[in-house]
Amino acid sequence: MKIKNIIYGCLACCAGGATLTSCSDFLDEHTPQATLSDEQVKSPENAEAMVVSAYAVFTSSEDINSSYSMWNFDVRSDDAYKGGSGTSDGDVFHQLEVQQGVLTTNWNINDMWVRLYNSISRVNSAIALLNESDFALKQQRLAEMKFLRAYAHFLLKRLYKHIPFVVNENLTYDEYNTLSNTAYTNDEGWQLIIDDLTEAYNTLPETQADKGRPTKAAAAAFLSKVYLYKAYHQDDAGSNRVTSVSEEDLNNVIKFTDPALYANYGLEDDLHNNFRPEEQYENGKESIWAIQYSRNDGSTYGNLNWSYGLIPPNIPGATDGGCDFYKPSQNLVNAYRTGADGLPLLDTFNEKDYDRAADNADPRLFLTVGMPGLPYMFNKNYMMEETSIWSRSNGLYGYYVSLKQNVDPALIGQYLIKGSYWASSMNRIVFRYADVLLMRAEAYAQLGQADRALQLVNEVRSRAAKSTQMIGSYQNLYGVKMYVANYKGSYSKDEALKIVKMERRLELGMECERFFDLVRWGDAATVLNKYYAEEIDHCAIYTAAHFTADKDEYLPIPFEQISAANGHYTQNIGNW
């Protein structure tokens, strides 16, 4: 069963540019508590309704321009171009893509801040009510809400670094207005998120009947990720540099990625199963926690995922109106090239462009990137070409198309729905088991245990080799050459880290993790400036692009929030 979308209405303020405090005020005035007696307010039924409302905000609060998947902000990475019809189409995201002209007043900088804090406000309202209630599932529901609060703070912290933490659900209006975004160091901020997750981990059950509710394993996976971010210390007030890597935090990653915690989970037989909307594939064994979208729930469009609405290509007679955003880069495609040994080319992958007639490729390329000469979404009725159908920009952003967010046009009306934009009922997996394996591998590599790291990488690569249910005929029909093999032999710590970083890119390509990985590793400036220089021949927008270290790793604190904070917020470094 999926948790349905019960909306009390607090999101009416979102589009109007609400500040951190306004959603709390709105909730106080408009939620059922305002009209119910004290006894009714504290009833289990009302508490459960508020909990479901808190879940609902994580689908209803996002939209095509502010997706909680973060695809809009991953256009800063070397995985993807912004796409669309040109640089003026979504110009504020173009500015982020080339890291030029970004203003603190840009609407997208403030919009995501507002939406995520509105989400926290909804969760905190549920927590406050739960604390006043008394029923059998109270502690479990509190744990679920702490998990959701950690999730919103995590998304905010990856974007803005220095954020106010709203971990007291009973703050007064005046207390909201005196919150500081620099009350905690970077390290302390991660620890606040860990504190909420530790409470969740200690209470959540191993299984949940409602698939949208987090389990103990989901809390473990989330703890692993936060500890991994925390491990790369960025507490120098004058920079965003990684100053040290914490062994204690890495050992916590090892602790919370222990396979014993994931007895109910594992790798899908085929990677593509994680990106299919049909009910038999959703909430599969690799999906540890996913945002649940649904259709046919009694409303006009159901609880659909509109946040990918800008990504489908504009296919006449099928996805008419598709906007063709978030397009895979040539650099990403080249990364899937493999050598005669079936291994990634690592430092040399971008020395020439992938040629499907001559080069070996990791099968994951064809499950991640749609490209000319191959069928779109594995449907032979929609063969991709170098035409405006597959590139609204007429080639400015190339002709590749993302496959992981899109749905086969044959499923239009069933799982792909046209409204103002395109939407689907396909879940978005937040934590999947492959990521757990790779986080564990990274921790082992950093701790100098290269053999253990490579063993885990090989588990992921072995599954990649078998991921051919949709593309098994490609070699005969289209002349592609697929070859992926496991690592053998011994590797140094530095070599193992390089391998793990590449494997994360290959496995999680176009899943919106890449930019944030580069920032937490401290690699963003080096990798992205090299990328800009090499990618100009494929995408001319990068001619003036430049990543400024100790500035561009994080978004600026929005001007509107700074102005409303009465001196309690400090702007991020970098001379915004």
Disulfide bonds with the S-S distance in Angstrom:
none
